[in-house]
């Protein structure tokens, strides 16, 4: 008899979860989406260059400089974005000016 009361199949799981649970999760999900959008929001820059995109842009930019070297990476960014480019090297915003 004691083991029968401890059996989880003995209870109906829907009776354990209150009906207000879905009502409470909707505002929490909306708040989380709003905070995610605020965290990803970036101010648009008039200077061309790779986008920030949740920190992936700086990682790719820095990786390109490590992989290709400074000269080849600068030439790549100048061909892609023009004479004045904003990139990230070691997490620092760096401007490449060339002609």
Steps between C-alpha positions, in 0.01 A plus 500: 500500500787742576670426168177558312480860624860570390435371147508802261261327259242496775453880476364693204774745394248757375354533846842592639557791258271794568291652224668839545837368387451577126360844586809582704746380236375730223616826667830338593559391140410847372740658749779261399445577131507873573825469699654289222413766242642775722821300548540447124416857405790692356516851377561515129832650411565710194843335474494184286629171631387162626197500729513433874233225510512399870880511511553262209619780269795597721600133536494448123685825437774417750522143368546629146791719610662207681444261211586724202742743659459874526586586138273249329214558744521878445495447123198269534305753708597786266374306198181403680407825681709782349781731613375565855402186693408422861621159628577347838846383601529339846154632587600862428324695227767581240478717190688414182569800281662435162493615144 
